[in-house]
C-alpha cells in the first residue's frame, strides 16, 4: 500500500482519522485528524500527539494483540470542551504498512454527553424540588396523627402549610408538563393568526388582582395600530403571563410594571413585534443574566420558593419564543429595574 493510497483512504473517512504503524509512528492523518491533534503530527511517535493515557494505552494494546479497542479523547476548541469516542482497529500488513498498523477514528460525542448530563441534572433537580415538599407533608401528617391530633389550632396551621406544599408540587408538575409539551412542539411552526394587542390586554387584565394585592401599578402601552401575527395563542399568553407575574412578584413593593409593544426592531431591520415588560424594581445582578433561562435556576432561590416559583418559568418562555422563531432578551441592573424583551416575527 503506497503512501498516496493511505492518504486517499484516510481523506475519505468523514471524521478525524489517524494511522499508526508497527513502529509506533503516525504514518497518516486526514485533514480532520490533523486539525484535532495538530498539523505537524506526520512521522511523530503517537504518544507525543495523543498525550492521553487512555488513548495511548489502547493504541499499544491494539498494536500488541491486534484486538479492537476503544477509548475517550478529551480536547478543547477554545470555546468549549469536546469529547471524542476513539475506535481503534488493526490494519493487516501490506506494502507500505509492513508489520501492520492501527487505525484510530474519532467520533465527536460532545452533544450526546451534554444531553446525557442535562438529563441527569434534570432528574436530580426534579427529585430535589419534589423531596422538600414531600418531606414536609409526611412530617405534618405524622404530627397530626400524634401530638397535634387533639389540638385544633395546630391542626389548622399544619393543614394550611400542607395545602401550600401540595400547591407547590402541583405547580411544579404543571410546569414540567408544560415544558415537556413546549419542547415536543418546538420544531412545529404555529399556523393560526393571533391578535397580539388583544392577547396582551387580556393577560394584563387577568393579573390585575395579583398586582393590586402586591401594590403594583401596571401600565399598558400598545400603540395605535393592532398587532397581528402567526402564533400559538395559548403559548404566547403563557409567555407574557410568566413575564408579568415575575415582574409583579419579584420587583418589590410599590413597583410600576410597563407593558409596551412596537412593530419594528431597528437591529433586525425587519417586520417584527417587540413586546417589553419593564419594571422599576430591585433589578437582577448581571452575573445571573446568562443563566436565567436554565431549568430550575433561580437568582434568589429562597425568595423564589417562598413566592411559589418553580424555576421553570423562564425556561418555558425561552422554548415558546424559540418555537415562534423569536428571541428573548433580558436587561437589568441592581437597583435599576429589569426589562424583558420578546421579539416575534410578523407576516411579510
C-alpha positions as CSV (number, residue, x, y, z in Angstrom):
1,X,0.0,0.0,0.0
2,X,1.5,3.3,-1.1
3,X,1.5,6.5,0.9
4,X,-0.7,8.1,-1.7
5,X,-3.3,5.3,-1.2
6,X,-3.0,5.6,2.5
7,X,-3.7,9.4,2.3
8,X,-6.6,8.8,-0.1
9,X,-8.3,6.3,2.1
10,X,-7.9,8.5,5.2
11,X,-9.2,11.5,3.4
12,X,-12.4,9.6,2.5
13,X,-13.2,9.0,6.2
14,X,-15.8,11.6,7.3
15,X,-14.3,12.1,10.8
16,X,-10.9,12.6,12.3
17,X,-8.7,9.6,11.5
18,X,-5.1,8.7,12.2
19,X,-3.0,5.7,11.2
20,X,-0.2,4.4,13.5
21,X,2.3,1.8,12.1
22,X,4.1,-1.0,13.9
23,X,7.0,1.3,14.7
24,X,4.5,3.4,16.8
25,X,4.9,6.3,14.3
26,X,2.0,8.3,12.8
27,X,2.1,7.5,9.1
28,X,-1.1,9.2,8.0
29,X,-3.9,11.5,9.1
30,X,-6.8,13.2,7.3
31,X,-7.4,16.9,7.5
32,X,-9.9,16.5,10.4
33,X,-7.4,14.4,12.3
34,X,-4.7,17.0,11.8
35,X,-7.0,19.8,12.9
36,X,-7.8,17.8,16.1
37,X,-4.3,16.7,17.0
38,X,-2.1,19.3,15.4
39,X,-0.9,19.9,11.8
40,X,2.6,18.5,12.3
41,X,1.9,15.0,13.5
42,X,3.1,13.0,10.5
43,X,6.1,10.9,11.4
44,X,5.9,11.6,15.1
45,X,5.6,9.0,17.8
46,X,1.8,8.6,18.5
47,X,2.2,9.4,22.3
48,X,3.5,12.9,21.5
49,X,0.4,13.7,19.5
50,X,-2.3,11.9,21.5
51,X,-0.9,12.6,25.0
52,X,-3.8,11.0,26.9
53,X,-3.0,7.7,28.8
54,X,-6.4,6.1,28.0
55,X,-5.8,6.5,24.2
56,X,-2.1,5.7,24.2
57,X,-2.7,2.5,26.2
58,X,-5.4,1.5,23.8
59,X,-3.0,2.0,20.8
60,X,-0.3,-0.1,22.5
61,X,-2.7,-2.9,23.2
62,X,-4.1,-2.9,19.7
63,X,-0.6,-3.0,18.2
64,X,0.3,-5.8,20.5
65,X,-2.6,-8.2,20.2
66,X,-4.5,-6.8,17.1
67,X,-7.8,-6.8,19.0
68,X,-10.3,-3.8,18.6
69,X,-10.1,-1.2,21.3
70,X,-12.0,2.0,22.2
71,X,-11.2,5.0,24.4
72,X,-12.3,8.5,25.2
73,X,-10.3,11.6,24.0
74,X,-10.8,15.0,25.6
75,X,-10.0,18.2,23.8
76,X,-11.0,21.9,23.6
77,X,-11.7,24.0,20.6
78,X,-11.1,27.2,22.6
79,X,-14.9,27.8,23.2
80,X,-15.8,24.6,24.9
81,X,-14.6,21.2,25.8
82,X,-15.1,18.4,23.3
83,X,-15.4,14.6,23.9
84,X,-14.5,12.1,21.2
85,X,-15.1,8.4,21.2
86,X,-12.0,6.8,19.7
87,X,-12.3,3.5,17.9
88,X,-9.1,1.5,17.2
89,X,-8.9,-1.3,14.6
90,X,-5.9,-3.3,13.4
91,X,-4.9,-3.0,9.8
92,X,-3.0,-6.0,8.4
93,X,0.5,-5.7,7.0
94,X,0.7,-4.9,3.2
95,X,3.0,-2.8,1.1
96,X,3.9,0.4,2.8
97,X,2.3,-0.9,6.0
98,X,4.9,-3.6,6.7
99,X,4.2,-5.0,10.1
100,X,0.6,-3.7,10.1
101,X,-0.9,-0.6,11.7
102,X,-3.7,0.7,13.9
103,X,-6.4,3.0,12.5
104,X,-7.9,5.5,15.0
105,X,-11.2,7.2,14.2
106,X,-12.6,10.0,16.5
107,X,-16.3,10.4,16.7
108,X,-17.5,13.7,18.4
109,X,-20.0,12.7,21.1
110,X,-19.9,16.1,22.9
111,X,-23.6,16.8,22.3
112,X,-24.6,13.3,23.4
113,X,-22.6,13.7,26.5
114,X,-24.1,17.1,27.2
115,X,-27.6,15.8,26.6
116,X,-26.9,12.9,29.0
117,X,-25.6,15.3,31.6
118,X,-28.6,17.6,31.1
119,X,-31.0,14.6,31.7
120,X,-29.1,13.6,34.8
121,X,-29.2,17.1,36.1
122,X,-32.9,17.4,35.3
123,X,-33.8,14.3,37.2
124,X,-31.7,15.3,40.1
125,X,-33.3,18.8,40.2
126,X,-36.8,17.4,39.9
127,X,-36.1,14.9,42.7
128,X,-34.7,17.7,44.9
129,X,-37.6,20.0,44.2
130,X,-40.2,17.3,45.0
131,X,-38.4,15.9,48.0
132,X,-38.7,19.1,50.1
133,X,-42.5,19.4,50.0
134,X,-43.0,15.7,50.2
135,X,-40.8,15.5,53.3
136,X,-42.8,18.4,54.9
137,X,-46.1,16.7,54.1
138,X,-45.0,13.4,55.6
139,X,-43.8,15.2,58.7
140,X,-47.0,17.1,59.2
141,X,-49.1,14.0,58.6
142,X,-47.2,12.2,61.3
143,X,-47.6,15.1,63.7
144,X,-51.3,15.4,63.0
145,X,-51.7,11.7,63.8
146,X,-49.7,12.1,67.0
147,X,-49.0,15.2,69.1
148,X,-51.4,17.6,67.3
149,X,-54.2,15.1,67.0
150,X,-56.4,16.9,69.6
151,X,-55.1,20.4,69.0
152,X,-57.4,22.2,66.7
153,X,-55.3,25.4,66.4
154,X,-52.1,23.4,65.5
155,X,-54.2,21.2,63.1
156,X,-55.4,24.2,61.2
157,X,-52.0,25.7,61.0
158,X,-50.4,22.5,59.8
159,X,-53.2,21.9,57.2
160,X,-52.6,25.4,55.8
161,X,-48.9,24.7,55.4
162,X,-49.7,21.3,53.9
163,X,-52.0,22.9,51.4
164,X,-49.2,25.3,50.4
165,X,-46.7,22.5,49.9
166,X,-49.2,20.4,47.9
167,X,-49.9,23.5,45.7
168,X,-46.1,23.9,45.2
169,X,-45.9,20.3,44.0
170,X,-48.9,20.8,41.8
171,X,-47.3,23.9,40.2
172,X,-44.1,22.1,39.7
173,X,-45.8,19.1,38.0
174,X,-47.8,21.6,35.8
175,X,-44.7,23.4,34.7
176,X,-42.9,20.2,34.0
177,X,-45.8,19.0,31.8
178,X,-45.9,22.4,30.1
179,X,-42.2,22.4,29.4
180,X,-42.3,18.9,28.0
181,X,-45.2,19.9,25.7
182,X,-43.5,23.0,24.5
183,X,-40.2,21.1,23.8
184,X,-42.1,18.5,21.9
185,X,-43.7,21.1,19.7
186,X,-40.6,23.4,19.3
187,X,-39.9,22.4,15.7
188,X,-43.5,22.7,14.6
189,X,-44.3,26.3,13.5
190,X,-47.7,27.7,14.6
191,X,-50.2,28.4,11.8
192,X,-53.0,30.4,13.4
193,X,-53.5,34.2,13.4
194,X,-53.3,35.9,16.8
195,X,-54.3,39.4,17.7
196,X,-51.3,40.2,20.0
197,X,-52.8,43.5,21.2
198,X,-55.9,41.9,22.4
199,X,-54.0,39.0,23.9
200,X,-51.7,41.3,25.9
201,X,-54.7,43.4,27.2
202,X,-56.5,40.2,28.4
203,X,-53.3,38.9,30.0
204,X,-52.8,42.2,31.9
205,X,-56.5,42.2,33.0
206,X,-56.2,38.6,34.3
207,X,-53.3,39.6,36.5
208,X,-54.8,42.8,38.0
209,X,-55.9,41.1,41.2
210,X,-52.3,39.8,41.8
211,X,-50.9,43.3,41.0
212,X,-53.3,45.0,43.4
213,X,-52.5,42.7,46.2
214,X,-48.8,43.5,45.8
215,X,-49.3,47.2,45.4
216,X,-48.1,47.1,41.8
217,X,-49.2,49.6,39.2
218,X,-49.5,48.1,35.7
219,X,-49.4,50.4,32.6
220,X,-50.3,49.1,29.1
221,X,-48.9,50.9,26.1
222,X,-50.0,49.1,22.9
223,X,-49.6,51.9,20.4
224,X,-52.2,52.9,17.9
225,X,-52.2,50.0,15.5
226,X,-53.3,46.5,16.3
227,X,-50.5,43.9,16.2
228,X,-51.4,40.6,14.5
229,X,-49.0,37.6,13.9
230,X,-48.9,33.9,13.3
231,X,-48.6,32.1,16.6
232,X,-50.0,29.7,19.3
233,X,-52.4,31.9,21.3
234,X,-52.2,29.8,24.5
235,X,-48.4,29.6,24.4
236,X,-48.0,33.3,23.8
237,X,-50.4,34.0,26.7
238,X,-48.2,31.8,28.9
239,X,-45.1,33.7,27.8
240,X,-46.5,37.1,28.8
241,X,-48.2,35.8,31.9
242,X,-44.9,34.3,33.2
243,X,-43.0,37.6,32.5
244,X,-45.7,39.8,34.1
245,X,-46.0,37.5,37.1
246,X,-42.2,37.7,37.6
247,X,-42.3,41.4,37.4
248,X,-45.1,41.7,39.9
249,X,-43.8,39.1,42.4
250,X,-40.0,39.9,42.3
251,X,-40.0,43.6,41.5
252,X,-40.5,44.6,45.1
253,X,-43.1,46.9,46.8
254,X,-44.7,49.8,45.1
255,X,-43.3,48.8,41.7
256,X,-44.5,50.0,38.3
257,X,-44.8,47.5,35.5
258,X,-45.0,48.8,31.9
259,X,-46.0,46.6,29.0
260,X,-45.2,48.1,25.6
261,X,-45.2,47.0,22.0
262,X,-43.7,48.2,18.8
263,X,-43.7,46.8,15.3
264,X,-40.2,47.4,14.1
265,X,-36.8,46.5,15.5
266,X,-34.0,48.7,14.2
267,X,-31.5,46.0,15.0
268,X,-33.2,43.3,12.9
269,X,-34.5,45.8,10.2
270,X,-37.5,43.6,9.5
271,X,-41.2,43.4,10.4
272,X,-41.4,42.3,14.0
273,X,-43.4,42.7,17.1
274,X,-41.3,43.7,20.1
275,X,-43.0,43.3,23.5
276,X,-41.3,44.7,26.6
277,X,-42.1,44.0,30.2
278,X,-40.4,46.8,32.1
279,X,-40.3,47.2,35.9
280,X,-38.6,49.7,38.1
281,X,-37.9,47.2,40.9
282,X,-34.8,45.9,42.5
283,X,-33.2,44.5,39.4
284,X,-31.1,41.5,38.8
285,X,-27.4,41.2,39.4
286,X,-25.8,40.9,35.9
287,X,-23.9,37.8,37.0
288,X,-27.2,35.9,36.9
289,X,-28.5,37.1,33.5
290,X,-26.8,34.4,31.2
291,X,-28.3,31.6,33.3
292,X,-31.8,32.9,33.9
293,X,-33.5,30.7,31.3
294,X,-31.8,27.5,32.6
295,X,-34.2,25.0,34.2
296,X,-34.5,25.4,37.9
297,X,-32.0,28.3,38.0
298,X,-33.1,31.0,40.4
299,X,-31.3,34.3,41.1
300,X,-32.8,34.3,44.6
301,X,-33.6,30.7,45.5
302,X,-35.2,31.3,48.9
303,X,-37.3,34.2,47.7
304,X,-38.4,32.3,44.6
305,X,-39.6,29.3,46.6
306,X,-41.3,31.4,49.2
307,X,-43.3,33.1,46.4
308,X,-44.2,29.8,44.8
309,X,-41.7,29.8,41.9
310,X,-40.7,26.5,40.3
311,X,-37.6,27.8,38.5
312,X,-39.1,26.7,35.1
313,X,-41.0,29.8,34.1
314,X,-38.2,31.5,32.0
315,X,-37.2,28.1,30.5
316,X,-40.8,27.8,29.2
317,X,-40.6,31.4,27.9
318,X,-37.4,30.6,26.1
319,X,-38.7,27.5,24.4
320,X,-42.0,29.1,23.3
321,X,-40.2,32.1,21.9
322,X,-37.9,29.8,20.0
323,X,-40.8,27.9,18.6
324,X,-42.2,31.2,17.3
325,X,-38.8,32.0,15.7
326,X,-38.4,34.9,18.1
327,X,-35.8,35.9,20.7
328,X,-35.8,36.7,24.4
329,X,-33.5,39.4,25.8
330,X,-33.0,40.4,29.4
331,X,-31.5,43.7,30.5
332,X,-31.2,44.5,34.2
333,X,-29.0,46.1,36.8
334,X,-29.3,46.0,40.6
335,X,-31.4,48.9,41.8
336,X,-32.3,49.9,38.2
337,X,-35.2,47.5,37.4
338,X,-35.4,45.0,34.6
339,X,-36.6,44.8,31.0
340,X,-37.6,41.5,29.4
341,X,-38.0,41.9,25.6
342,X,-39.7,39.3,23.4
343,X,-39.3,39.9,19.7
344,X,-41.6,37.9,17.4
345,X,-41.6,38.0,13.5
346,X,-44.6,39.4,11.7
347,X,-46.0,38.1,8.5
348,X,-44.3,39.5,5.5
